[in-house]
């Protein structure tokens, strides 16, 4: 990890890092993903992202899926996901980007993005924890506070699904960007958005990005997708990430059946998540975005 990677992340809101999946982990992760995708598509695993629903809650109205939720869940029986989430290479990158100590890392989400089988699908332009009708002043305030966590996609097959607007994590939308992102509908052509680029990952590459970067995604039912999708927090942010993280339903991560399967490093990280949950349990957090 070099200072230029941290600098690019701060300036552009994203950075692509190769080599965070060892060859051994790559093979194990691919095989584990194949098994959980099969369980999801067959209905054995109910926690999924459903075609027709862009954001939580995902519901169960459509049998086609574009994502698998909670891949570290003990009921899936795939310990390689937690092993990789707590691997030194990955956490070193997170620490560098967040400029935090190891004991400040907070375990959060780990899901899987997949191609639907029967429908092409897309996500509209959005920021993960800012509603589409936020004013410019609301955007400025929220963006300045959104620095205590990082999200990433790690491709196990070539992946060109993600579109972003570099630098948009630092500034409110322009009038034209606002017009194209205030709608509930996904774009017909994501590159119509001023400043947009398409992100292409080769197998094994990881893109770290600020999740309040303006972004969208397209899902081609004809092209296999198997992309690890996760985030990690920094406890110095307190409860700033609570709504965006806890809206996914993480009560299972507070249970002994989960923590007992983790390494000592993982158990320390999940304790921070449990503390955040307890700190907001009397609050009605709701959901970050509207479907």
Secondary structure as GFF3:
##gff-version 3
##sequence-region A 1 291
A	DSSP	alpha_helix	3	12	.	.	.	ID=ss1
A	DSSP	beta_strand	14	17	.	.	.	ID=ss2
A	DSSP	alpha_helix	23	41	.	.	.	ID=ss3
A	DSSP	beta_strand	48	50	.	.	.	ID=ss4
A	DSSP	beta_strand	65	68	.	.	.	ID=ss5
A	DSSP	three_ten_helix	74	76	.	.	.	ID=ss6
A	DSSP	alpha_helix	80	85	.	.	.	ID=ss7
A	DSSP	alpha_helix	88	98	.	.	.	ID=ss8
A	DSSP	three_ten_helix	102	104	.	.	.	ID=ss9
A	DSSP	beta_strand	105	114	.	.	.	ID=ss10
A	DSSP	beta_strand	121	126	.	.	.	ID=ss11
A	DSSP	alpha_helix	136	145	.	.	.	ID=ss12
A	DSSP	beta_strand	149	155	.	.	.	ID=ss13
A	DSSP	beta_strand	159	165	.	.	.	ID=ss14
A	DSSP	alpha_helix	175	181	.	.	.	ID=ss15
A	DSSP	three_ten_helix	190	192	.	.	.	ID=ss16
A	DSSP	beta_strand	196	201	.	.	.	ID=ss17
A	DSSP	beta_strand	206	209	.	.	.	ID=ss18
A	DSSP	beta_strand	215	219	.	.	.	ID=ss19
A	DSSP	beta_strand	226	234	.	.	.	ID=ss20
A	DSSP	three_ten_helix	235	237	.	.	.	ID=ss21
A	DSSP	alpha_helix	242	246	.	.	.	ID=ss22
A	DSSP	three_ten_helix	251	254	.	.	.	ID=ss23
A	DSSP	alpha_helix	256	259	.	.	.	ID=ss24
A	DSSP	alpha_helix	264	279	.	.	.	ID=ss25
###
